[in-house]
Amino acid sequence: MPEDSISSIFFEKQEALLCAQHALNMLLQQHMFSAVELAEIARKLDMEENAVLESGHKESQNMNDAGFFSVQVISEALKGFKLDLISILHPGVEDIKANPLLARAFICNRSEHWFVIRKFGQQWFELNSCRNGPLLHTDTYVALFLKQLTDDGYAIFVVQGELPDCAAEHVIEACPVKFMPPKRKDKKEDEKKDDKKETKAFSGSGHRLGGDVTAPIVIDDDDELQEAIRRSLQEQAGPSHSSGGRSGSNDYDLRRAMEMSTEDDSEERSFQMALAMSMQGAETGAEAATTAVSAADEQRLRREAFLKRFD
């Protein structure tokens, strides 16, 4: 069955830093190499390199105690299967660099981690020991994935030669693995989460001074805006007893400003209107004060003129 085809792929999960061992075995689709065998290859390479370079390194340049092995070790191990590793940047594989789908397998490395991208039948799979199992990729994704890996600084090697025959090749050729796209999150759940996370500029809670601090007062953004407009008008207009007629006008202006502030797209316009009205209120208050002073002077002059009649 198609859903069982992927289980035919030989897969090894990560142990210590033995990703090179895992990558080799998954590429060859059987447990061909152990850490001991790869360590022996690394020692031979160290001896050969030291003899040529006359360096006499005490520490191995091809392995470490944690189980990491160099690309030279992997390349040497694959020679026994008549397989070669060639960097994808090499001029000899320009056609594969332009079209990765021409190859059958790749070995990738970065930060001392090795993994394989291999084709079974007509499908590509990522064999990464850090994952839970083989990961199916589409042709389009493989091309983009390898390009991205190159851009991110990964070392990518093309596996050239005929890979050993394996059961997975025949099973997946006959019964391709069904591609299952990643599940999408429920839009309604996302909207609910977004609503909870959203914070409005004037939203919040507060407590009344001298009241019950356990009962929060929810402040609506419209209420705050209207309260700000009302206070601005009152401060600019001055005490209400200075002009009774102006007090009535202020009430009308306040109601009008509040009505405008509740319109869908008029917050900025309502602010400008309130500002204009407050300035008008200040000017009118100044005119009223000037008029009151003039009337008082006129009344004083009349009184003086009346008293002069008795002198």
Contacts in CASP RR format, 6 or more apart in sequence:
PFRMAT RR
TARGET T0000
AUTHOR 0000-0000-0000
METHOD contacts of the structure
MODEL  1
MPEDSISSIFFEKQEALLCAQHALNMLLQQHMFSAVELAEIARKLDMEEN
AVLESGHKESQNMNDAGFFSVQVISEALKGFKLDLISILHPGVEDIKANP
LLARAFICNRSEHWFVIRKFGQQWFELNSCRNGPLLHTDTYVALFLKQLT
DDGYAIFVVQGELPDCAAEHVIEACPVKFMPPKRKDKKEDEKKDDKKETK
AFSGSGHRLGGDVTAPIVIDDDDELQEAIRRSLQEQAGPSHSSGGRSGSN
DYDLRRAMEMSTEDDSEERSFQMALAMSMQGAETGAEAATTAVSAADEQR
LRREAFLKRFD
1 175 0 8 1.000
2 175 0 8 1.000
2 176 0 8 1.000
2 177 0 8 1.000
2 178 0 8 1.000
3 177 0 8 1.000
3 178 0 8 1.000
4 175 0 8 1.000
5 168 0 8 1.000
5 171 0 8 1.000
5 172 0 8 1.000
5 175 0 8 1.000
5 176 0 8 1.000
5 177 0 8 1.000
6 125 0 8 1.000
6 134 0 8 1.000
6 136 0 8 1.000
6 172 0 8 1.000
6 177 0 8 1.000
8 167 0 8 1.000
8 168 0 8 1.000
8 171 0 8 1.000
8 172 0 8 1.000
9 29 0 8 1.000
9 120 0 8 1.000
9 125 0 8 1.000
9 127 0 8 1.000
9 134 0 8 1.000
9 168 0 8 1.000
9 172 0 8 1.000
10 25 0 8 1.000
10 26 0 8 1.000
10 29 0 8 1.000
10 30 0 8 1.000
10 31 0 8 1.000
10 166 0 8 1.000
10 168 0 8 1.000
11 26 0 8 1.000
11 127 0 8 1.000
11 133 0 8 1.000
11 134 0 8 1.000
12 21 0 8 1.000
12 22 0 8 1.000
12 25 0 8 1.000
12 26 0 8 1.000
12 31 0 8 1.000
12 129 0 8 1.000
13 22 0 8 1.000
13 129 0 8 1.000
13 132 0 8 1.000
13 133 0 8 1.000
14 22 0 8 1.000
14 129 0 8 1.000
14 130 0 8 1.000
15 22 0 8 1.000
15 129 0 8 1.000
16 66 0 8 1.000
16 67 0 8 1.000
17 64 0 8 1.000
17 66 0 8 1.000
17 67 0 8 1.000
17 68 0 8 1.000
17 112 0 8 1.000
18 35 0 8 1.000
18 67 0 8 1.000
18 129 0 8 1.000
19 68 0 8 1.000
19 112 0 8 1.000
19 113 0 8 1.000
19 114 0 8 1.000
19 115 0 8 1.000
19 129 0 8 1.000
19 130 0 8 1.000
20 38 0 8 1.000
20 67 0 8 1.000
20 68 0 8 1.000
20 69 0 8 1.000
20 73 0 8 1.000
20 74 0 8 1.000
20 114 0 8 1.000
21 33 0 8 1.000
21 34 0 8 1.000
21 35 0 8 1.000
21 38 0 8 1.000
21 67 0 8 1.000
21 69 0 8 1.000
22 114 0 8 1.000
22 129 0 8 1.000
23 74 0 8 1.000
23 107 0 8 1.000
23 114 0 8 1.000
23 115 0 8 1.000
23 116 0 8 1.000
23 127 0 8 1.000
23 129 0 8 1.000
24 32 0 8 1.000
24 33 0 8 1.000
24 38 0 8 1.000
24 74 0 8 1.000
24 77 0 8 1.000
24 78 0 8 1.000
25 31 0 8 1.000
25 32 0 8 1.000
25 33 0 8 1.000
26 116 0 8 1.000
26 118 0 8 1.000
26 127 0 8 1.000
26 129 0 8 1.000
27 78 0 8 1.000
27 105 0 8 1.000
27 107 0 8 1.000
27 116 0 8 1.000
27 118 0 8 1.000
27 127 0 8 1.000
27 159 0 8 1.000
27 163 0 8 1.000
28 81 0 8 1.000
28 163 0 8 1.000
28 164 0 8 1.000
29 163 0 8 1.000
29 164 0 8 1.000
29 166 0 8 1.000
29 167 0 8 1.000
29 168 0 8 1.000
29 169 0 8 1.000
30 164 0 8 1.000
30 166 0 8 1.000
33 77 0 8 1.000
35 67 0 8 1.000
37 77 0 8 1.000
38 63 0 8 1.000
38 69 0 8 1.000
38 73 0 8 1.000
38 77 0 8 1.000
39 63 0 8 1.000
39 67 0 8 1.000
39 69 0 8 1.000
41 62 0 8 1.000
41 73 0 8 1.000
41 76 0 8 1.000
41 77 0 8 1.000
42 60 0 8 1.000
42 62 0 8 1.000
42 63 0 8 1.000
42 69 0 8 1.000
42 70 0 8 1.000
42 73 0 8 1.000
43 60 0 8 1.000
44 76 0 8 1.000
45 61 0 8 1.000
45 62 0 8 1.000
45 70 0 8 1.000
45 72 0 8 1.000
45 73 0 8 1.000
45 76 0 8 1.000
46 57 0 8 1.000
46 60 0 8 1.000
46 61 0 8 1.000
46 62 0 8 1.000
49 55 0 8 1.000
49 57 0 8 1.000
49 61 0 8 1.000
49 62 0 8 1.000
50 56 0 8 1.000
50 57 0 8 1.000
61 70 0 8 1.000
62 69 0 8 1.000
62 70 0 8 1.000
62 72 0 8 1.000
62 73 0 8 1.000
63 69 0 8 1.000
63 70 0 8 1.000
63 73 0 8 1.000
68 112 0 8 1.000
71 85 0 8 1.000
71 109 0 8 1.000
71 155 0 8 1.000
71 157 0 8 1.000
74 85 0 8 1.000
74 107 0 8 1.000
74 114 0 8 1.000
75 84 0 8 1.000
75 85 0 8 1.000
78 84 0 8 1.000
78 85 0 8 1.000
78 159 0 8 1.000
81 164 0 8 1.000
82 161 0 8 1.000
82 162 0 8 1.000
83 159 0 8 1.000
83 160 0 8 1.000
83 161 0 8 1.000
83 162 0 8 1.000
83 163 0 8 1.000
84 159 0 8 1.000
84 160 0 8 1.000
84 161 0 8 1.000
85 107 0 8 1.000
85 157 0 8 1.000
85 158 0 8 1.000
85 159 0 8 1.000
85 160 0 8 1.000
86 92 0 8 1.000
86 93 0 8 1.000
86 157 0 8 1.000
86 158 0 8 1.000
86 160 0 8 1.000
87 93 0 8 1.000
87 155 0 8 1.000
87 156 0 8 1.000
87 157 0 8 1.000
87 158 0 8 1.000
88 96 0 8 1.000
88 97 0 8 1.000
88 106 0 8 1.000
88 146 0 8 1.000
88 150 0 8 1.000
88 156 0 8 1.000
88 157 0 8 1.000
88 158 0 8 1.000
89 97 0 8 1.000
89 150 0 8 1.000
93 158 0 8 1.000
93 160 0 8 1.000
95 102 0 8 1.000
96 102 0 8 1.000
96 103 0 8 1.000
96 158 0 8 1.000
99 143 0 8 1.000
100 106 0 8 1.000
100 142 0 8 1.000
100 143 0 8 1.000
100 146 0 8 1.000
101 139 0 8 1.000
101 142 0 8 1.000
101 143 0 8 1.000
103 119 0 8 1.000
103 158 0 8 1.000
103 159 0 8 1.000
103 160 0 8 1.000
104 118 0 8 1.000
104 119 0 8 1.000
104 159 0 8 1.000
104 161 0 8 1.000
104 163 0 8 1.000
105 116 0 8 1.000
105 117 0 8 1.000
105 118 0 8 1.000
105 119 0 8 1.000
105 158 0 8 1.000
105 159 0 8 1.000
105 163 0 8 1.000
106 116 0 8 1.000
106 117 0 8 1.000
106 118 0 8 1.000
106 146 0 8 1.000
106 156 0 8 1.000
106 157 0 8 1.000
106 158 0 8 1.000
106 159 0 8 1.000
107 114 0 8 1.000
107 115 0 8 1.000
107 116 0 8 1.000
107 156 0 8 1.000
107 157 0 8 1.000
107 159 0 8 1.000
108 114 0 8 1.000
108 115 0 8 1.000
108 116 0 8 1.000
108 117 0 8 1.000
108 149 0 8 1.000
108 154 0 8 1.000
108 155 0 8 1.000
108 156 0 8 1.000
108 157 0 8 1.000
109 154 0 8 1.000
109 155 0 8 1.000
109 157 0 8 1.000
110 149 0 8 1.000
110 152 0 8 1.000
110 153 0 8 1.000
110 154 0 8 1.000
110 155 0 8 1.000
113 130 0 8 1.000
115 126 0 8 1.000
115 127 0 8 1.000
115 128 0 8 1.000
115 129 0 8 1.000
115 130 0 8 1.000
116 126 0 8 1.000
116 127 0 8 1.000
116 128 0 8 1.000
117 124 0 8 1.000
117 125 0 8 1.000
117 126 0 8 1.000
117 127 0 8 1.000
117 137 0 8 1.000
117 142 0 8 1.000
117 145 0 8 1.000
117 146 0 8 1.000
118 124 0 8 1.000
118 125 0 8 1.000
118 127 0 8 1.000
118 163 0 8 1.000
119 125 0 8 1.000
120 168 0 8 1.000
120 169 0 8 1.000
120 172 0 8 1.000
120 173 0 8 1.000
121 169 0 8 1.000
121 172 0 8 1.000
121 173 0 8 1.000
121 176 0 8 1.000
122 173 0 8 1.000
122 176 0 8 1.000
123 136 0 8 1.000
123 172 0 8 1.000
123 176 0 8 1.000
123 177 0 8 1.000
124 136 0 8 1.000
124 137 0 8 1.000
124 138 0 8 1.000
124 139 0 8 1.000
124 141 0 8 1.000
124 142 0 8 1.000
125 134 0 8 1.000
125 135 0 8 1.000
125 136 0 8 1.000
125 137 0 8 1.000
126 134 0 8 1.000
126 135 0 8 1.000
126 137 0 8 1.000
127 133 0 8 1.000
127 134 0 8 1.000
128 135 0 8 1.000
136 177 0 8 1.000
136 179 0 8 1.000
137 145 0 8 1.000
138 179 0 8 1.000
146 156 0 8 1.000
149 156 0 8 1.000
150 156 0 8 1.000
200 221 0 8 1.000
201 221 0 8 1.000
202 219 0 8 1.000
202 220 0 8 1.000
202 221 0 8 1.000
202 224 0 8 1.000
202 225 0 8 1.000
203 219 0 8 1.000
203 220 0 8 1.000
203 221 0 8 1.000
204 218 0 8 1.000
204 219 0 8 1.000
205 216 0 8 1.000
205 217 0 8 1.000
205 218 0 8 1.000
205 219 0 8 1.000
206 216 0 8 1.000
206 217 0 8 1.000
206 219 0 8 1.000
207 213 0 8 1.000
207 215 0 8 1.000
207 216 0 8 1.000
207 217 0 8 1.000
208 215 0 8 1.000
208 217 0 8 1.000
222 261 0 8 1.000
222 262 0 8 1.000
225 261 0 8 1.000
225 267 0 8 1.000
225 270 0 8 1.000
226 257 0 8 1.000
226 258 0 8 1.000
226 261 0 8 1.000
229 254 0 8 1.000
229 257 0 8 1.000
229 258 0 8 1.000
229 261 0 8 1.000
229 270 0 8 1.000
229 271 0 8 1.000
229 274 0 8 1.000
230 254 0 8 1.000
230 258 0 8 1.000
232 274 0 8 1.000
232 275 0 8 1.000
232 278 0 8 1.000
233 250 0 8 1.000
233 253 0 8 1.000
233 254 0 8 1.000
233 257 0 8 1.000
233 274 0 8 1.000
233 277 0 8 1.000
233 278 0 8 1.000
233 281 0 8 1.000
234 250 0 8 1.000
235 278 0 8 1.000
236 278 0 8 1.000
236 279 0 8 1.000
236 281 0 8 1.000
236 282 0 8 1.000
237 246 0 8 1.000
237 247 0 8 1.000
237 250 0 8 1.000
237 278 0 8 1.000
237 281 0 8 1.000
237 282 0 8 1.000
237 285 0 8 1.000
238 285 0 8 1.000
240 247 0 8 1.000
240 250 0 8 1.000
242 285 0 8 1.000
242 288 0 8 1.000
242 289 0 8 1.000
243 284 0 8 1.000
243 285 0 8 1.000
243 288 0 8 1.000
246 281 0 8 1.000
246 284 0 8 1.000
246 285 0 8 1.000
246 288 0 8 1.000
250 281 0 8 1.000
253 277 0 8 1.000
256 273 0 8 1.000
257 270 0 8 1.000
257 273 0 8 1.000
257 274 0 8 1.000
257 277 0 8 1.000
260 266 0 8 1.000
260 269 0 8 1.000
260 270 0 8 1.000
260 273 0 8 1.000
261 267 0 8 1.000
261 270 0 8 1.000
263 269 0 8 1.000
263 270 0 8 1.000
END
